[in-house]
Amino acid sequence: MELWGKSMPEMIDLDDFLEEWLQGMIADGINPSIFYNRNDSVSIEIPTLKEDIEEELKKY
């Protein structure tokens, strides 16, 4: 059985992601993987990800 076989994506609020999810990941010692393509992904440190998202939000 595939590890994520029964998982379903759910939408979360961006503010919740920035303020709650990322803080929880820091507490758990987890860095997010981005650009996953079934074979590979890029891991990024949370402060960098948060800063990049906040910079992008300034455009809107």
mmCIF file as Biopython writes it, N, C-alpha, C and O atoms, coordinates in Angstrom:
data_model
#
loop_
_atom_site.group_PDB
_atom_site.id
_atom_site.type_symbol
_atom_site.label_atom_id
_atom_site.label_alt_id
_atom_site.label_comp_id
_atom_site.label_asym_id
_atom_site.label_entity_id
_atom_site.label_seq_id
_atom_site.pdbx_PDB_ins_code
_atom_site.Cartn_x
_atom_site.Cartn_y
_atom_site.Cartn_z
_atom_site.occupancy
_atom_site.B_iso_or_equiv
_atom_site.auth_seq_id
_atom_site.auth_asym_id
_atom_site.pdbx_PDB_model_num
ATOM 1   N N  . MET A ? 1  ? 0.842  -1.173 0.000  1.0 0.0 1  A 1 
ATOM 2   C CA . MET A ? 1  ? 0.000  0.000  0.000  1.0 0.0 1  A 1 
ATOM 3   C C  . MET A ? 1  ? 0.890  1.240  0.000  1.0 0.0 1  A 1 
ATOM 4   O O  . MET A ? 1  ? 1.879  1.317  0.728  1.0 0.0 1  A 1 
ATOM 5   N N  . GLU A ? 2  ? 0.526  2.173  -0.805 1.0 0.0 2  A 1 
ATOM 6   C CA . GLU A ? 2  ? 1.251  3.428  -0.875 1.0 0.0 2  A 1 
ATOM 7   C C  . GLU A ? 2  ? 1.079  4.189  0.442  1.0 0.0 2  A 1 
ATOM 8   O O  . GLU A ? 2  ? -0.002 4.191  1.029  1.0 0.0 2  A 1 
ATOM 9   N N  . LEU A ? 3  ? 2.145  4.829  0.894  1.0 0.0 3  A 1 
ATOM 10  C CA . LEU A ? 3  ? 2.131  5.538  2.169  1.0 0.0 3  A 1 
ATOM 11  C C  . LEU A ? 3  ? 0.990  6.553  2.271  1.0 0.0 3  A 1 
ATOM 12  O O  . LEU A ? 3  ? 0.355  6.660  3.320  1.0 0.0 3  A 1 
ATOM 13  N N  . TRP A ? 4  ? 0.727  7.285  1.210  1.0 0.0 4  A 1 
ATOM 14  C CA . TRP A ? 4  ? -0.288 8.336  1.237  1.0 0.0 4  A 1 
ATOM 15  C C  . TRP A ? 4  ? -1.558 7.916  0.502  1.0 0.0 4  A 1 
ATOM 16  O O  . TRP A ? 4  ? -2.378 8.767  0.160  1.0 0.0 4  A 1 
ATOM 17  N N  . GLY A ? 5  ? -1.731 6.632  0.257  1.0 0.0 5  A 1 
ATOM 18  C CA . GLY A ? 5  ? -2.833 6.130  -0.549 1.0 0.0 5  A 1 
ATOM 19  C C  . GLY A ? 5  ? -4.216 6.575  -0.138 1.0 0.0 5  A 1 
ATOM 20  O O  . GLY A ? 5  ? -5.053 6.828  -1.004 1.0 0.0 5  A 1 
ATOM 21  N N  . LYS A ? 6  ? -4.486 6.680  1.135  1.0 0.0 6  A 1 
ATOM 22  C CA . LYS A ? 6  ? -5.824 7.056  1.593  1.0 0.0 6  A 1 
ATOM 23  C C  . LYS A ? 6  ? -5.909 8.517  2.020  1.0 0.0 6  A 1 
ATOM 24  O O  . LYS A ? 6  ? -6.938 8.958  2.532  1.0 0.0 6  A 1 
ATOM 25  N N  . SER A ? 7  ? -4.849 9.255  1.814  1.0 0.0 7  A 1 
ATOM 26  C CA . SER A ? 7  ? -4.830 10.667 2.202  1.0 0.0 7  A 1 
ATOM 27  C C  . SER A ? 7  ? -5.544 11.517 1.166  1.0 0.0 7  A 1 
ATOM 28  O O  . SER A ? 7  ? -5.511 11.230 -0.031 1.0 0.0 7  A 1 
ATOM 29  N N  . MET A ? 8  ? -6.186 12.563 1.649  1.0 0.0 8  A 1 
ATOM 30  C CA . MET A ? 8  ? -6.862 13.507 0.771  1.0 0.0 8  A 1 
ATOM 31  C C  . MET A ? 8  ? -6.381 14.910 1.119  1.0 0.0 8  A 1 
ATOM 32  O O  . MET A ? 8  ? -6.323 15.269 2.295  1.0 0.0 8  A 1 
ATOM 33  N N  . PRO A ? 9  ? -6.037 15.703 0.113  1.0 0.0 9  A 1 
ATOM 34  C CA . PRO A ? 9  ? -5.608 17.067 0.397  1.0 0.0 9  A 1 
ATOM 35  C C  . PRO A ? 9  ? -6.764 17.904 0.921  1.0 0.0 9  A 1 
ATOM 36  O O  . PRO A ? 9  ? -7.916 17.706 0.532  1.0 0.0 9  A 1 
ATOM 37  N N  . GLU A ? 10 ? -6.451 18.826 1.794  1.0 0.0 10 A 1 
ATOM 38  C CA . GLU A ? 10 ? -7.441 19.754 2.315  1.0 0.0 10 A 1 
ATOM 39  C C  . GLU A ? 10 ? -6.886 21.164 2.228  1.0 0.0 10 A 1 
ATOM 40  O O  . GLU A ? 10 ? -5.694 21.387 2.437  1.0 0.0 10 A 1 
ATOM 41  N N  . MET A ? 11 ? -7.748 22.103 1.921  1.0 0.0 11 A 1 
ATOM 42  C CA . MET A ? 11 ? -7.346 23.489 1.858  1.0 0.0 11 A 1 
ATOM 43  C C  . MET A ? 11 ? -7.188 24.027 3.284  1.0 0.0 11 A 1 
ATOM 44  O O  . MET A ? 11 ? -8.011 23.755 4.158  1.0 0.0 11 A 1 
ATOM 45  N N  . ILE A ? 12 ? -6.114 24.796 3.503  1.0 0.0 12 A 1 
ATOM 46  C CA . ILE A ? 12 ? -5.939 25.477 4.778  1.0 0.0 12 A 1 
ATOM 47  C C  . ILE A ? 12 ? -5.720 26.955 4.504  1.0 0.0 12 A 1 
ATOM 48  O O  . ILE A ? 12 ? -5.220 27.332 3.445  1.0 0.0 12 A 1 
ATOM 49  N N  . ASP A ? 13 ? -6.090 27.769 5.445  1.0 0.0 13 A 1 
ATOM 50  C CA . ASP A ? 13 ? -5.918 29.203 5.339  1.0 0.0 13 A 1 
ATOM 51  C C  . ASP A ? 13 ? -4.426 29.545 5.365  1.0 0.0 13 A 1 
ATOM 52  O O  . ASP A ? 13 ? -3.678 28.984 6.166  1.0 0.0 13 A 1 
ATOM 53  N N  . LEU A ? 14 ? -3.993 30.450 4.506  1.0 0.0 14 A 1 
ATOM 54  C CA . LEU A ? 14 ? -2.577 30.814 4.441  1.0 0.0 14 A 1 
ATOM 55  C C  . LEU A ? 14 ? -2.081 31.386 5.760  1.0 0.0 14 A 1 
ATOM 56  O O  . LEU A ? 14 ? -0.964 31.084 6.182  1.0 0.0 14 A 1 
ATOM 57  N N  . ASP A ? 15 ? -2.887 32.201 6.412  1.0 0.0 15 A 1 
ATOM 58  C CA . ASP A ? 15 ? -2.478 32.753 7.713  1.0 0.0 15 A 1 
ATOM 59  C C  . ASP A ? 15 ? -2.284 31.633 8.736  1.0 0.0 15 A 1 
ATOM 60  O O  . ASP A ? 15 ? -1.338 31.668 9.523  1.0 0.0 15 A 1 
ATOM 61  N N  . ASP A ? 16 ? -3.170 30.648 8.728  1.0 0.0 16 A 1 
ATOM 62  C CA . ASP A ? 16 ? -3.007 29.499 9.626  1.0 0.0 16 A 1 
ATOM 63  C C  . ASP A ? 16 ? -1.720 28.744 9.315  1.0 0.0 16 A 1 
ATOM 64  O O  . ASP A ? 16 ? -1.009 28.310 10.221 1.0 0.0 16 A 1 
ATOM 65  N N  . PHE A ? 17 ? -1.427 28.592 8.027  1.0 0.0 17 A 1 
ATOM 66  C CA . PHE A ? 17 ? -0.203 27.910 7.631  1.0 0.0 17 A 1 
ATOM 67  C C  . PHE A ? 17 ? 1.020  28.654 8.148  1.0 0.0 17 A 1 
ATOM 68  O O  . PHE A ? 17 ? 1.928  28.052 8.721  1.0 0.0 17 A 1 
ATOM 69  N N  . LEU A ? 18 ? 1.037  29.971 7.940  1.0 0.0 18 A 1 
ATOM 70  C CA . LEU A ? 18 ? 2.198  30.769 8.343  1.0 0.0 18 A 1 
ATOM 71  C C  . LEU A ? 18 ? 2.367  30.834 9.857  1.0 0.0 18 A 1 
ATOM 72  O O  . LEU A ? 18 ? 3.488  30.759 10.360 1.0 0.0 18 A 1 
ATOM 73  N N  . GLU A ? 19 ? 1.277  30.970 10.575 1.0 0.0 19 A 1 
ATOM 74  C CA . GLU A ? 19 ? 1.375  31.199 12.016 1.0 0.0 19 A 1 
ATOM 75  C C  . GLU A ? 19 ? 1.270  29.933 12.865 1.0 0.0 19 A 1 
ATOM 76  O O  . GLU A ? 19 ? 1.830  29.880 13.960 1.0 0.0 19 A 1 
ATOM 77  N N  . GLU A ? 20 ? 0.576  28.934 12.386 1.0 0.0 20 A 1 
ATOM 78  C CA . GLU A ? 20 ? 0.377  27.723 13.194 1.0 0.0 20 A 1 
ATOM 79  C C  . GLU A ? 20 ? 1.139  26.516 12.645 1.0 0.0 20 A 1 
ATOM 80  O O  . GLU A ? 20 ? 1.912  25.883 13.364 1.0 0.0 20 A 1 
ATOM 81  N N  . TRP A ? 21 ? 0.918  26.205 11.373 1.0 0.0 21 A 1 
ATOM 82  C CA . TRP A ? 21 ? 1.541  25.011 10.807 1.0 0.0 21 A 1 
ATOM 83  C C  . TRP A ? 21 ? 3.060  25.115 10.814 1.0 0.0 21 A 1 
ATOM 84  O O  . TRP A ? 21 ? 3.747  24.180 11.227 1.0 0.0 21 A 1 
ATOM 85  N N  . LEU A ? 22 ? 3.589  26.254 10.355 1.0 0.0 22 A 1 
ATOM 86  C CA . LEU A ? 22 ? 5.046  26.380 10.309 1.0 0.0 22 A 1 
ATOM 87  C C  . LEU A ? 22 ? 5.649  26.351 11.706 1.0 0.0 22 A 1 
ATOM 88  O O  . LEU A ? 22 ? 6.722  25.781 11.904 1.0 0.0 22 A 1 
ATOM 89  N N  . GLN A ? 23 ? 4.973  26.957 12.675 1.0 0.0 23 A 1 
ATOM 90  C CA . GLN A ? 23 ? 5.471  26.920 14.051 1.0 0.0 23 A 1 
ATOM 91  C C  . GLN A ? 23 ? 5.469  25.493 14.593 1.0 0.0 23 A 1 
ATOM 92  O O  . GLN A ? 23 ? 6.392  25.092 15.302 1.0 0.0 23 A 1 
ATOM 93  N N  . GLY A ? 24 ? 4.441  24.737 14.259 1.0 0.0 24 A 1 
ATOM 94  C CA . GLY A ? 24 ? 4.378  23.341 14.673 1.0 0.0 24 A 1 
ATOM 95  C C  . GLY A ? 24 ? 5.471  22.506 14.026 1.0 0.0 24 A 1 
ATOM 96  O O  . GLY A ? 24 ? 6.034  21.609 14.653 1.0 0.0 24 A 1 
ATOM 97  N N  . MET A ? 25 ? 5.767  22.807 12.767 1.0 0.0 25 A 1 
ATOM 98  C CA . MET A ? 25 ? 6.834  22.089 12.072 1.0 0.0 25 A 1 
ATOM 99  C C  . MET A ? 25 ? 8.193  22.403 12.690 1.0 0.0 25 A 1 
ATOM 100 O O  . MET A ? 25 ? 9.045  21.523 12.810 1.0 0.0 25 A 1 
ATOM 101 N N  . ILE A ? 26 ? 8.394  23.668 13.084 1.0 0.0 26 A 1 
ATOM 102 C CA . ILE A ? 26 ? 9.642  24.040 13.771 1.0 0.0 26 A 1 
ATOM 103 C C  . ILE A ? 26 ? 9.755  23.251 15.069 1.0 0.0 26 A 1 
ATOM 104 O O  . ILE A ? 26 ? 10.810 22.694 15.372 1.0 0.0 26 A 1 
ATOM 105 N N  . ALA A ? 27 ? 8.670  23.204 15.833 1.0 0.0 27 A 1 
ATOM 106 C CA . ALA A ? 27 ? 8.673  22.480 17.111 1.0 0.0 27 A 1 
ATOM 107 C C  . ALA A ? 27 ? 8.961  20.986 16.913 1.0 0.0 27 A 1 
ATOM 108 O O  . ALA A ? 27 ? 9.591  20.348 17.756 1.0 0.0 27 A 1 
ATOM 109 N N  . ASP A ? 28 ? 8.491  20.440 15.786 1.0 0.0 28 A 1 
ATOM 110 C CA . ASP A ? 28 ? 8.688  19.018 15.492 1.0 0.0 28 A 1 
ATOM 111 C C  . ASP A ? 28 ? 10.011 18.736 14.767 1.0 0.0 28 A 1 
ATOM 112 O O  . ASP A ? 28 ? 10.351 17.578 14.526 1.0 0.0 28 A 1 
ATOM 113 N N  . GLY A ? 29 ? 10.752 19.792 14.422 1.0 0.0 29 A 1 
ATOM 114 C CA . GLY A ? 29 ? 12.020 19.620 13.723 1.0 0.0 29 A 1 
ATOM 115 C C  . GLY A ? 29 ? 11.859 19.169 12.277 1.0 0.0 29 A 1 
ATOM 116 O O  . GLY A ? 29 ? 12.691 18.425 11.758 1.0 0.0 29 A 1 
ATOM 117 N N  . ILE A ? 30 ? 10.788 19.619 11.629 1.0 0.0 30 A 1 
ATOM 118 C CA . ILE A ? 30 ? 10.483 19.203 10.256 1.0 0.0 30 A 1 
ATOM 119 C C  . ILE A ? 30 ? 10.656 20.387 9.309  1.0 0.0 30 A 1 
ATOM 120 O O  . ILE A ? 30 ? 10.146 21.476 9.573  1.0 0.0 30 A 1 
ATOM 121 N N  . ASN A ? 31 ? 11.370 20.175 8.214  1.0 0.0 31 A 1 
ATOM 122 C CA . ASN A ? 31 ? 11.420 21.158 7.139  1.0 0.0 31 A 1 
ATOM 123 C C  . ASN A ? 31 ? 10.491 20.698 6.033  1.0 0.0 31 A 1 
ATOM 124 O O  . ASN A ? 31 ? 10.454 19.511 5.709  1.0 0.0 31 A 1 
ATOM 125 N N  . PRO A ? 32 ? 9.734  21.631 5.445  1.0 0.0 32 A 1 
ATOM 126 C CA . PRO A ? 32 ? 8.805  21.232 4.381  1.0 0.0 32 A 1 
ATOM 127 C C  . PRO A ? 32 ? 9.545  20.875 3.101  1.0 0.0 32 A 1 
ATOM 128 O O  . PRO A ? 32 ? 10.607 21.422 2.801  1.0 0.0 32 A 1 
ATOM 129 N N  . SER A ? 33 ? 8.963  19.950 2.357  1.0 0.0 33 A 1 
ATOM 130 C CA . SER A ? 33 ? 9.432  19.632 1.015  1.0 0.0 33 A 1 
ATOM 131 C C  . SER A ? 33 ? 8.525  20.335 0.033  1.0 0.0 33 A 1 
ATOM 132 O O  . SER A ? 33 ? 7.302  20.297 0.160  1.0 0.0 33 A 1 
ATOM 133 N N  . ILE A ? 34 ? 9.127  20.969 -0.937 1.0 0.0 34 A 1 
ATOM 134 C CA . ILE A ? 34 ? 8.337  21.677 -1.948 1.0 0.0 34 A 1 
ATOM 135 C C  . ILE A ? 34 ? 8.718  21.146 -3.319 1.0 0.0 34 A 1 
ATOM 136 O O  . ILE A ? 34 ? 9.778  20.544 -3.487 1.0 0.0 34 A 1 
ATOM 137 N N  . PHE A ? 35 ? 7.871  21.366 -4.278 1.0 0.0 35 A 1 
ATOM 138 C CA . PHE A ? 35 ? 8.078  20.923 -5.652 1.0 0.0 35 A 1 
ATOM 139 C C  . PHE A ? 35 ? 8.229  19.409 -5.747 1.0 0.0 35 A 1 
ATOM 140 O O  . PHE A ? 35 ? 9.048  18.912 -6.520 1.0 0.0 35 A 1 
ATOM 141 N N  . TYR A ? 36 ? 7.449  18.681 -4.971 1.0 0.0 36 A 1 
ATOM 142 C CA . TYR A ? 36 ? 7.479  17.220 -5.008 1.0 0.0 36 A 1 
ATOM 143 C C  . TYR A ? 36 ? 6.989  16.732 -6.373 1.0 0.0 36 A 1 
ATOM 144 O O  . TYR A ? 36 ? 5.986  17.228 -6.887 1.0 0.0 36 A 1 
ATOM 145 N N  . ASN A ? 37 ? 7.691  15.763 -6.957 1.0 0.0 37 A 1 
ATOM 146 C CA . ASN A ? 37 ? 7.298  15.259 -8.276 1.0 0.0 37 A 1 
ATOM 147 C C  . ASN A ? 37 ? 7.316  13.736 -8.357 1.0 0.0 37 A 1 
ATOM 148 O O  . ASN A ? 37 ? 7.556  13.186 -9.431 1.0 0.0 37 A 1 
ATOM 149 N N  . ARG A ? 38 ? 7.073  13.060 -7.272 1.0 0.0 38 A 1 
ATOM 150 C CA . ARG A ? 38 ? 7.069  11.596 -7.140 1.0 0.0 38 A 1 
ATOM 151 C C  . ARG A ? 38 ? 8.463  10.996 -7.064 1.0 0.0 38 A 1 
ATOM 152 O O  . ARG A ? 38 ? 8.622  9.887  -6.552 1.0 0.0 38 A 1 
ATOM 153 N N  . ASN A ? 39 ? 9.465  11.687 -7.552 1.0 0.0 39 A 1 
ATOM 154 C CA . ASN A ? 39 ? 10.824 11.167 -7.533 1.0 0.0 39 A 1 
ATOM 155 C C  . ASN A ? 39 ? 11.764 11.980 -6.655 1.0 0.0 39 A 1 
ATOM 156 O O  . ASN A ? 39 ? 12.763 11.460 -6.156 1.0 0.0 39 A 1 
ATOM 157 N N  . ASP A ? 40 ? 11.448 13.235 -6.471 1.0 0.0 40 A 1 
ATOM 158 C CA . ASP A ? 40 ? 12.375 14.130 -5.800 1.0 0.0 40 A 1 
ATOM 159 C C  . ASP A ? 40 ? 11.607 15.323 -5.259 1.0 0.0 40 A 1 
ATOM 160 O O  . ASP A ? 40 ? 10.452 15.545 -5.620 1.0 0.0 40 A 1 
ATOM 161 N N  . SER A ? 41 ? 12.251 16.085 -4.396 1.0 0.0 41 A 1 
ATOM 162 C CA . SER A ? 41 ? 11.671 17.323 -3.907 1.0 0.0 41 A 1 
ATOM 163 C C  . SER A ? 41 ? 12.796 18.206 -3.393 1.0 0.0 41 A 1 
ATOM 164 O O  . SER A ? 41 ? 13.948 17.783 -3.298 1.0 0.0 41 A 1 
ATOM 165 N N  . VAL A ? 42 ? 12.444 19.418 -3.070 1.0 0.0 42 A 1 
ATOM 166 C CA . VAL A ? 42 ? 13.393 20.366 -2.505 1.0 0.0 42 A 1 
ATOM 167 C C  . VAL A ? 42 ? 12.966 20.633 -1.074 1.0 0.0 42 A 1 
ATOM 168 O O  . VAL A ? 42 ? 11.803 20.946 -0.821 1.0 0.0 42 A 1 
ATOM 169 N N  . SER A ? 43 ? 13.889 20.512 -0.140 1.0 0.0 43 A 1 
ATOM 170 C CA . SER A ? 43 ? 13.602 20.836 1.253  1.0 0.0 43 A 1 
ATOM 171 C C  . SER A ? 43 ? 14.088 22.249 1.517  1.0 0.0 43 A 1 
ATOM 172 O O  . SER A ? 43 ? 15.180 22.627 1.093  1.0 0.0 43 A 1 
ATOM 173 N N  . ILE A ? 44 ? 13.285 23.019 2.209  1.0 0.0 44 A 1 
ATOM 174 C CA . ILE A ? 44 ? 13.620 24.411 2.484  1.0 0.0 44 A 1 
ATOM 175 C C  . ILE A ? 44 ? 13.446 24.673 3.975  1.0 0.0 44 A 1 
ATOM 176 O O  . ILE A ? 44 ? 12.551 24.114 4.609  1.0 0.0 44 A 1 
ATOM 177 N N  . GLU A ? 45 ? 14.291 25.510 4.522  1.0 0.0 45 A 1 
ATOM 178 C CA . GLU A ? 45 ? 14.158 25.854 5.938  1.0 0.0 45 A 1 
ATOM 179 C C  . GLU A ? 45 ? 12.965 26.767 6.125  1.0 0.0 45 A 1 
ATOM 180 O O  . GLU A ? 45 ? 12.684 27.621 5.284  1.0 0.0 45 A 1 
ATOM 181 N N  . ILE A ? 46 ? 12.267 26.582 7.227  1.0 0.0 46 A 1 
ATOM 182 C CA . ILE A ? 46 ? 11.014 27.289 7.476  1.0 0.0 46 A 1 
ATOM 183 C C  . ILE A ? 46 ? 11.168 28.808 7.497  1.0 0.0 46 A 1 
ATOM 184 O O  . ILE A ? 46 ? 10.347 29.493 6.887  1.0 0.0 46 A 1 
ATOM 185 N N  . PRO A ? 47 ? 12.173 29.369 8.162  1.0 0.0 47 A 1 
ATOM 186 C CA . PRO A ? 47 ? 12.290 30.837 8.119  1.0 0.0 47 A 1 
ATOM 187 C C  . PRO A ? 47 ? 12.425 31.378 6.685  1.0 0.0 47 A 1 
ATOM 188 O O  . PRO A ? 47 ? 11.891 32.442 6.373  1.0 0.0 47 A 1 
ATOM 189 N N  . THR A ? 48 ? 13.122 30.663 5.833  1.0 0.0 48 A 1 
ATOM 190 C CA . THR A ? 48 ? 13.267 31.080 4.438  1.0 0.0 48 A 1 
ATOM 191 C C  . THR A ? 48 ? 11.933 30.997 3.714  1.0 0.0 48 A 1 
ATOM 192 O O  . THR A ? 48 ? 11.563 31.922 2.990  1.0 0.0 48 A 1 
ATOM 193 N N  . LEU A ? 49 ? 11.209 29.901 3.899  1.0 0.0 49 A 1 
ATOM 194 C CA . LEU A ? 49 ? 9.908  29.744 3.267  1.0 0.0 49 A 1 
ATOM 195 C C  . LEU A ? 49 ? 8.947  30.840 3.721  1.0 0.0 49 A 1 
ATOM 196 O O  . LEU A ? 49 ? 8.263  31.450 2.900  1.0 0.0 49 A 1 
ATOM 197 N N  . LYS A ? 50 ? 8.899  31.088 5.021  1.0 0.0 50 A 1 
ATOM 198 C CA . LYS A ? 50 ? 7.989  32.104 5.558  1.0 0.0 50 A 1 
ATOM 199 C C  . LYS A ? 50 ? 8.338  33.487 5.005  1.0 0.0 50 A 1 
ATOM 200 O O  . LYS A ? 50 ? 7.448  34.244 4.618  1.0 0.0 50 A 1 
ATOM 201 N N  . GLU A ? 51 ? 9.604  33.810 4.968  1.0 0.0 51 A 1 
ATOM 202 C CA . GLU A ? 51 ? 10.043 35.101 4.434  1.0 0.0 51 A 1 
ATOM 203 C C  . GLU A ? 51 ? 9.673  35.235 2.958  1.0 0.0 51 A 1 
ATOM 204 O O  . GLU A ? 51 ? 9.195  36.284 2.528  1.0 0.0 51 A 1 
ATOM 205 N N  . ASP A ? 52 ? 9.892  34.181 2.190  1.0 0.0 52 A 1 
ATOM 206 C CA . ASP A ? 52 ? 9.553  34.210 0.762  1.0 0.0 52 A 1 
ATOM 207 C C  . ASP A ? 52 ? 8.059  34.405 0.548  1.0 0.0 52 A 1 
ATOM 208 O O  . ASP A ? 52 ? 7.654  35.181 -0.317 1.0 0.0 52 A 1 
ATOM 209 N N  . ILE A ? 53 ? 7.245  33.716 1.318  1.0 0.0 53 A 1 
ATOM 210 C CA . ILE A ? 53 ? 5.788  33.862 1.177  1.0 0.0 53 A 1 
ATOM 211 C C  . ILE A ? 53 ? 5.360  35.280 1.558  1.0 0.0 53 A 1 
ATOM 212 O O  . ILE A ? 53 ? 4.558  35.895 0.854  1.0 0.0 53 A 1 
ATOM 213 N N  . GLU A ? 54 ? 5.886  35.798 2.659  1.0 0.0 54 A 1 
ATOM 214 C CA . GLU A ? 54 ? 5.524  37.135 3.106  1.0 0.0 54 A 1 
ATOM 215 C C  . GLU A ? 54 ? 5.958  38.199 2.090  1.0 0.0 54 A 1 
ATOM 216 O O  . GLU A ? 54 ? 5.234  39.171 1.872  1.0 0.0 54 A 1 
ATOM 217 N N  . GLU A ? 55 ? 7.118  38.027 1.473  1.0 0.0 55 A 1 
ATOM 218 C CA . GLU A ? 55 ? 7.562  38.956 0.430  1.0 0.0 55 A 1 
ATOM 219 C C  . GLU A ? 55 ? 6.615  38.908 -0.771 1.0 0.0 55 A 1 
ATOM 220 O O  . GLU A ? 55 ? 6.262  39.946 -1.331 1.0 0.0 55 A 1 
ATOM 221 N N  . GLU A ? 56 ? 6.214  37.721 -1.156 1.0 0.0 56 A 1 
ATOM 222 C CA . GLU A ? 56 ? 5.292  37.582 -2.284 1.0 0.0 56 A 1 
ATOM 223 C C  . GLU A ? 56 ? 3.946  38.219 -1.975 1.0 0.0 56 A 1 
ATOM 224 O O  . GLU A ? 56 ? 3.337  38.837 -2.849 1.0 0.0 56 A 1 
ATOM 225 N N  . LEU A ? 57 ? 3.475  38.074 -0.739 1.0 0.0 57 A 1 
ATOM 226 C CA . LEU A ? 57 ? 2.173  38.655 -0.365 1.0 0.0 57 A 1 
ATOM 227 C C  . LEU A ? 57 ? 2.165  40.172 -0.425 1.0 0.0 57 A 1 
ATOM 228 O O  . LEU A ? 57 ? 1.103  40.775 -0.585 1.0 0.0 57 A 1 
ATOM 229 N N  . LYS A ? 58 ? 3.319  40.797 -0.302 1.0 0.0 58 A 1 
ATOM 230 C CA . LYS A ? 58 ? 3.402  42.260 -0.378 1.0 0.0 58 A 1 
ATOM 231 C C  . LYS A ? 58 ? 2.984  42.775 -1.750 1.0 0.0 58 A 1 
ATOM 232 O O  . LYS A ? 58 ? 2.644  43.949 -1.893 1.0 0.0 58 A 1 
ATOM 233 N N  . LYS A ? 59 ? 3.005  41.916 -2.749 1.0 0.0 59 A 1 
ATOM 234 C CA . LYS A ? 59 ? 2.642  42.306 -4.109 1.0 0.0 59 A 1 
ATOM 235 C C  . LYS A ? 59 ? 1.128  42.399 -4.309 1.0 0.0 59 A 1 
ATOM 236 O O  . LYS A ? 59 ? 0.663  42.933 -5.317 1.0 0.0 59 A 1 
ATOM 237 N N  . TYR A ? 60 ? 0.361  41.879 -3.348 1.0 0.0 60 A 1 
ATOM 238 C CA . TYR A ? 60 ? -1.088 41.808 -3.511 1.0 0.0 60 A 1 
ATOM 239 C C  . TYR A ? 60 ? -1.826 42.667 -2.542 1.0 0.0 60 A 1 
ATOM 240 O O  . TYR A ? 60 ? -3.056 42.705 -2.564 1.0 0.0 60 A 1 
#
